[in-house]
Amino acid sequence: MQSNNPILKNEEFGRHVYAGERMSVAGTVNKTTLSLLLMFASASYAWFKSFAGEPVFGLMIGGAIGALVLVFLTVFYQSVAPVTVPLYAILEGLFVGGISAMYADLYNGIVMQAVLLTIGVMAVMLVFYRTGILKATPAFRKGVIVATLAILVVYVIDIVLRLFGAAMPFLHDAGPIGIIISLVIVGVAALNFIIDFDTIERGVRSGAPKSMEWIGALGLLTTLVWLYLEMLRLLSKFNRN
C-alpha cells in the first residue's frame, strides 16, 4: 500500500478493520471533481485579473506557499482533509491561473494545448491501468519513486542556483537536450497516475475510512497540476524553437 506520491503514502489506506463508512472510487472521483472545480474557479480569477492589467505575482506566490503548507498539514493530520483539500485547490488555483496567464501572454494558444494534453495523458494512463498494460508492480513503483525524487532534487538545485544568478544546465533550454529532459519529466509525471490509481483502488478494497477519499483526491490533484505545469514548460520550449 505504498505510493510514490507522498500524499498517498498513508497507513489508513491499508487498514482492514474499520467500522464506519468506507472509502469508494465514486466518492474519490466526486471529491476530485469538486476540488478541480474550485481550482478552476480560483485559476480563472487570477487569469482575468492578470489580463486586466492587475498584478497577480503576490497571489501566485501566496497561493503556492499556502497550498504547500496545506499539503503538509493534510499529510500529517488527515482528519482535517475535508477542509484543507478544498482550500488547497483554491490556493493552488491562484498559482496555476497566474502562471498560465504568463505563458498565454508569451505564446498564443499554449494554455489550451497544455490543458488538452494533460487531460489526454491522464485518460491514456487510466486506460493503460484498467486494461493492465501498465501495472503498479513493486519494481514499477520503485522505479517511479527514484525518478520522481531525482527530478525533485534537480528542481531544488535549480532553485538554489537561481538565487545566485545561475541555472541548471539544459533544464530550461529549448534545444534538443532541453526538450528531451522535459519529455522525460512529463513521462515520469504521467506514470505517477498509475501508482495513484492503484493505491486508491487498493484503499477501497481494503475498506479504508471515507475520509481517505479526500486524501486520494489531493494525491490525484497534485499529480495533475504537476503534469500540467510540465506540459506548459515543454510546449514553451517547442514554441521558442
C-alpha positions in Angstrom: 0.0 0.0 0.0 2.7 2.5 -0.9 2.7 5.3 -3.5 5.4 7.5 -4.8 3.0 10.4 -4.3 3.8 11.4 -0.7 0.2 12.4 -0.2 -1.0 8.8 -0.9 1.6 7.3 1.5 -0.9 6.9 4.3 -1.4 3.9 6.6 -5.1 4.5 6.6 -5.2 3.1 3.0 -4.1 -0.3 4.3 -6.3 -0.7 7.3 -8.8 -3.6 7.1 -10.6 -3.1 10.4 -12.8 0.0 10.2 -16.4 0.0 11.4 -17.5 3.4 9.9 -18.4 4.4 6.3 -15.8 3.1 3.8 -13.9 4.8 1.0 -15.2 4.3 -2.5 -14.0 5.0 -6.0 -17.1 7.1 -6.8 -16.6 9.1 -3.7 -13.0 9.8 -4.6 -13.9 10.8 -8.1 -16.6 13.2 -6.8 -14.2 14.8 -4.4 -11.6 15.1 -7.1 -14.1 16.7 -9.4 -15.2 19.2 -6.7 -11.6 20.1 -6.0 -10.9 20.6 -9.7 -13.9 22.9 -10.0 -12.7 25.0 -7.0 -9.2 25.2 -8.6 -10.7 26.2 -11.9 -12.7 29.0 -10.3 -9.7 30.5 -8.5 -7.5 30.0 -11.5 -10.0 31.9 -13.6 -9.9 34.7 -11.1 -6.1 35.0 -11.3 -6.3 34.7 -15.1 -8.8 37.5 -15.7 -7.1 39.7 -13.0 -3.8 39.3 -14.9 -5.2 40.2 -18.3 -7.0 43.1 -16.7 -3.5 44.5 -16.0 -3.6 44.0 -12.3 -0.6 42.4 -10.5 -1.0 38.7 -9.6 2.5 37.8 -8.6 1.6 38.2 -5.0 -1.4 35.9 -5.4 0.7 33.3 -7.2 3.4 33.2 -4.5 0.9 33.3 -1.7 -1.2 30.6 -3.3 1.8 28.4 -3.9 3.2 28.7 -0.4 -0.3 28.3 1.2 -1.0 25.2 -0.9 2.3 23.7 0.1 1.6 24.3 3.8 -1.9 22.7 3.4 -0.4 19.7 1.8 1.9 19.0 4.7 -0.9 19.8 7.2 -3.2 17.3 5.4 -0.5 14.6 5.3 0.2 14.8 9.0 -3.4 15.5 10.1 -5.7 13.5 7.8 -8.8 14.3 9.8 -8.7 17.9 8.6 -8.7 16.8 4.9 -12.3 17.8 4.2 -11.4 21.4 5.0 -7.8 21.6 3.8 -8.2 19.9 0.4 -10.8 22.3 -0.9 -8.7 25.2 0.5 -5.6 23.7 -1.2 -7.5 23.6 -4.5 -8.4 27.3 -4.2 -4.9 28.4 -3.3 -3.2 26.2 -6.0 -5.7 27.6 -8.5 -4.3 31.1 -7.9 -0.8 29.9 -8.7 -1.9 27.9 -11.7 -4.1 30.7 -13.1 -1.3 33.3 -12.7 1.4 31.2 -14.3 -1.0 30.1 -17.1 -1.7 33.8 -17.9 2.1 34.5 -18.0 2.6 31.7 -20.6 -0.5 32.7 -22.6 0.9 36.2 -22.8 4.1 34.8 -24.3 2.7 32.0 -26.5 -0.8 32.2 -28.1 -2.9 29.1 -27.5 -0.4 27.3 -25.3 -2.7 27.0 -22.3 -5.4 25.2 -24.2 -2.9 22.9 -25.7 -1.4 22.1 -22.3 -4.9 21.5 -20.8 -5.9 19.2 -23.6 -2.6 17.3 -23.5 -2.8 16.9 -19.7 -6.4 15.5 -19.9 -5.4 13.3 -22.7 -2.4 11.8 -20.9 -4.4 11.2 -17.8 -7.1 9.4 -19.8 -4.5 7.3 -21.5 -2.9 6.4 -18.2 -6.3 5.4 -16.9 -6.9 3.2 -19.9 -3.4 1.6 -19.5 -4.2 0.9 -15.8 -7.6 -0.5 -16.4 -6.5 -2.8 -19.2 -3.4 -3.9 -17.3 -1.0 -2.6 -19.9 0.8 -0.8 -17.0 0.7 -2.4 -13.6 1.9 -0.9 -10.3 4.3 -3.7 -9.5 6.9 -3.3 -6.8 9.6 -2.8 -9.4 7.4 -0.2 -11.2 6.8 1.7 -8.0 10.4 1.7 -7.1 11.4 3.0 -10.5 8.9 5.8 -10.5 9.8 6.8 -6.9 13.5 7.0 -7.7 12.8 9.0 -10.9 10.4 11.4 -9.1 12.9 12.0 -6.3 15.7 12.6 -8.8 13.5 15.3 -10.5 12.7 16.9 -7.2 16.4 17.1 -6.3 17.2 18.7 -9.7 14.5 21.3 -9.2 15.7 22.1 -5.7 19.3 22.5 -7.0 17.9 24.7 -9.8 16.1 27.0 -7.4 19.3 27.3 -5.3 21.4 28.1 -8.4 18.9 30.8 -9.5 19.2 32.5 -6.2 22.9 33.1 -7.2 22.1 34.1 -10.7 22.8 30.7 -12.3 20.6 27.9 -13.6 20.7 24.1 -14.0 22.3 23.3 -17.4 19.9 22.3 -20.2 16.9 22.2 -17.9 15.4 25.4 -19.4 17.0 25.2 -22.8 14.8 24.9 -25.9 17.3 22.8 -27.7 17.1 19.0 -28.3 18.6 18.1 -24.9 16.3 20.5 -23.1 13.2 19.1 -24.9 14.3 15.5 -24.2 14.6 16.4 -20.5 11.1 17.9 -20.4 9.7 14.8 -22.2 11.3 12.5 -19.6 9.8 14.6 -16.8 6.4 14.6 -18.4 6.7 10.8 -18.7 7.5 10.4 -15.0 4.7 12.7 -14.0 2.3 10.6 -16.2 3.4 7.3 -14.6 2.5 8.7 -11.2 -1.1 8.3 -12.2 -0.7 4.5 -12.5 0.5 4.3 -8.9 -2.1 6.7 -7.6 -4.9 4.8 -9.3 -3.7 1.6 -7.8 -3.2 3.0 -4.3 -6.8 4.4 -4.3 -8.2 1.2 -5.6 -6.4 -0.9 -3.0 -7.7 1.5 -0.3 -11.2 0.8 -1.5 -10.7 -2.9 -1.5 -9.1 -2.8 2.0 -12.0 -0.8 3.4 -10.2 2.5 4.2 -12.2 5.1 6.0 -14.5 7.5 4.0 -12.2 10.4 4.9 -9.5 8.9 2.8 -11.4 9.9 -0.3 -10.2 13.5 0.3 -6.6 12.2 0.6 -7.0 10.3 -2.7 -8.4 13.4 -4.4 -5.5 15.5 -3.1 -3.0 13.0 -4.5 -4.6 13.0 -7.9 -4.8 16.7 -7.9 -1.1 17.3 -7.2 -0.1 14.9 -9.9 -2.5 16.6 -12.4 -1.1 20.0 -11.6 2.5 18.8 -11.9 1.8 17.2 -15.3 0.0 20.4 -16.5 2.9 22.7 -15.5 5.4 20.3 -17.2 3.3 20.4 -20.3 3.4 24.2 -20.3 7.2 24.1 -19.9 7.5 21.5 -22.7 5.2 23.4 -25.1 7.0 26.7 -24.4 10.3 25.0 -25.5 8.7 23.9 -28.7 7.4 27.5 -29.3 10.8 29.0 -28.6 12.3 26.6 -31.1 
